[in-house]
Amino acid sequence: MEGPNIIYRVAFGALTALAERGPSTWHPTAPGTAGILSPS
């Protein structure tokens, strides 16, 4: 039974992908996570 667990799986997958890219690719120029999630 998936339930809300799929949401956490997707979120964890996205965070893992960001972590693998490295902090050097993050650009937190906007409040919140908008800057981090924007492609550089």
C-alpha positions as CSV (number, residue, x, y, z in Angstrom):
1,M,0.0,0.0,0.0
2,E,1.6,3.2,-1.2
3,G,-0.5,5.9,0.5
4,P,1.4,9.2,1.1
5,N,4.7,7.3,1.2
6,I,5.1,7.8,-2.5
7,I,5.3,11.6,-1.9
8,Y,8.2,11.1,0.6
9,R,9.9,8.8,-1.9
10,V,9.7,11.4,-4.7
11,A,10.9,14.2,-2.4
12,F,13.8,12.1,-1.1
13,G,14.8,11.2,-4.7
14,A,14.8,14.8,-5.7
15,L,16.9,15.8,-2.6
16,T,19.3,12.9,-3.4
17,A,19.7,14.1,-7.0
18,L,20.5,17.7,-5.7
19,A,23.0,16.3,-3.2
20,E,24.8,14.3,-5.9
21,R,25.1,17.5,-8.1
22,G,27.0,19.1,-5.3
23,P,26.6,22.4,-3.4
24,S,28.5,24.3,-6.1
25,T,25.6,23.9,-8.5
26,W,23.1,25.4,-6.0
27,H,22.2,29.1,-6.4
28,P,20.0,30.1,-3.5
29,T,19.4,33.6,-4.8
30,A,15.7,33.6,-4.0
31,P,13.9,33.1,-0.7
32,G,13.0,29.6,0.2
33,T,14.0,26.8,-2.2
34,A,13.2,28.6,-5.4
35,G,16.9,29.5,-6.0
36,I,18.1,26.0,-5.2
37,L,15.6,24.3,-7.4
38,S,16.2,26.6,-10.4
39,P,18.5,25.0,-13.1
40,S,21.8,26.8,-13.5
